[in-house]
Amino acid sequence: MHHVSGTARPHEIVRRYLDLLPSGSYLVLSQFCDPQDDGQGSQLARFVEGVFARSGLGPVVFRPRAEIEAFFEGTDLVEPGVTRVRDWWPDGPLIAQAGPVDDMIIGGVARKP
């Protein structure tokens, strides 16, 4: 969903996807989230947006935490819930030290009832 603009109705896309899945299926989703969720955003988030825009990969969308959590409405979140992706395997091998970008990618896993 990183590359789906708000005008494309990303929550409706995920809802339609979930509607087609059988009960017991899982949704795994990650999303760029600005850690300074204050409406203006952080300089780092704006920098990352610029890198994507110049890369030819297309625009990237940063969403507030509440919008990301809304993707999981109607599902049963798996612990640790919607959090930094890096926190999903806290005892796993650390390939690199955590950096500021690690705070900008959050995600979750949820089961469709």
N, C-alpha and C positions, 0 to 999 in steps of 0.2 A: 504494500500500500504506500510505500515511500514515494512512488512516482504518480500516484493518482491524486489529481487536484480535488479540492473541495467541491468544485462545480460539477464534477463527475459523480457526485453522491457516493463516496466510498463506503459509508455505512450501509447503504442499500445494496451495494455490491456484495459485501460480506454477508448481509442478511439473506440475500438470494442464494448464495453459496451454501450457507448453513441450512436453509430450508430444503435443499436437495440432498443433503447428507442424512444417512440413517441415524437413528438414536444410537448413542454409544461412540459416535465418531468424535474426533478431536480437531480442534482449531488451534493452529500454531501461527502466531502473528508477531512480527516485530515492526517497529516504526521509529523514525527519527522523532525525538522529543527535545524541545529546547529546555535545558535545565533552568533557564531563567524565564519561566513561564509567566511573564509579567505583561504580555501584550506587545512589547517592543522586541523582545528576544535578545539573545546575546550576540556579541561580535563573532564568536566562533560559529554559531549557527548561520549567520549571514555569510561568513567566509565559506563554509561548506556548501551552502546553496550556490555561491558563485563558482566554486570548483566544479560542481555538477553541471551547471549551466554552460561552462566553457568546455567541458569534456566531450560533449556530443552524446552523453548518456541521457540527456533530457533533464528537466527540472526535478528537484527533490523537494518534498513537502515535509515541513516540521509541523507536528500537531501538539496541542496541549495535552497533558496527561489525561484530563477528563474525556477528551475525544477518543483517545486510544483505549481507555477503559470501556467506553461505550461500544466498541467493536465486540466485546465479550458479553454483552447483555443477553440474558436468557440462557447462559451456559454455566457450567460449574467449573470455576477456576481451580487449577491444580496449584498446590503450593510450590513456590513462594508467591504466586499471584503475578500481577503486572509489576514488573521490576526491571532493573538493568539486566540486559541479556547476559552480561558477564556473571551475574549472581545466580544464574541457573545451574552452574557447575562450580560452586565456590571451592571445592576440593580438587578440581581438575588441574591439569598442567597449565601453568601460566606461561604462555609463549612470550609475552611482553608485559612490562609493568602497566598497570592501569593508567590511562591518560584521560584528558578532558573529553575526548570523543566517546569514551565508554559510558559517560553519564548521559549521552545524547541518544542512545539506542536502547529503547525499552521494549519489552514484549511479554507475552504470556502464552500459556497452554491452557485450554479449557475443553471440557467434555460436554457434548450435546446430550441433554437428558433424554 
